[in-house]
C-alpha cells in the first residue's frame, strides 16, 4: 500500500509519499498552511495526490513531549487530522515525530525549502519501518 506522510505546522506542512510497496518514503513538497482558515485548500491538494497516486493511508506526525505527554501542538495536530479524515475519507495513522525536524536540520544535506518535506519523509519512514 502507498502512503502519504505529513509533518503539520501552523505555517507549513511537509508532504512525503511512499513507494508503491510502502517500503520507502520520499519528500514531495511543502504546502503553505497558515492555520485552520486554509485547511480546505490544503485538503483539496492532498485529495489530488491521494487520487493520482492511489494512496491508501495518511500518516501524520504527532508531536509529543520528551516524556511522551501531549502538548498544545499535539491537540492542534489531532484537530487537523480529524478534519482531514472527514474531508478525505481516508484512514489516518499517527507517528511520533519527536526531534524529526532537528534531525533533518542536523544532517545538513537538505535544501532549506525542503526541510519540512524531508521531516515528513522521516516520519513516514519511521511508520513504514515499524510496520514491517
Secondary structure, DSSP 8 states (H G I E B T S, - for coil): -EEEEEEE-SSEEEEEEE-TTS--EEEEEEEE--SGGGHHHHHHHHHHHHHHHTEEEEEEEE-B-TTS-B-HHHHHHHHHHHHHHHHH---EEEEE-TTHHHHHHHH--S-GGGHHHHHHHHHHHHHHHHH-
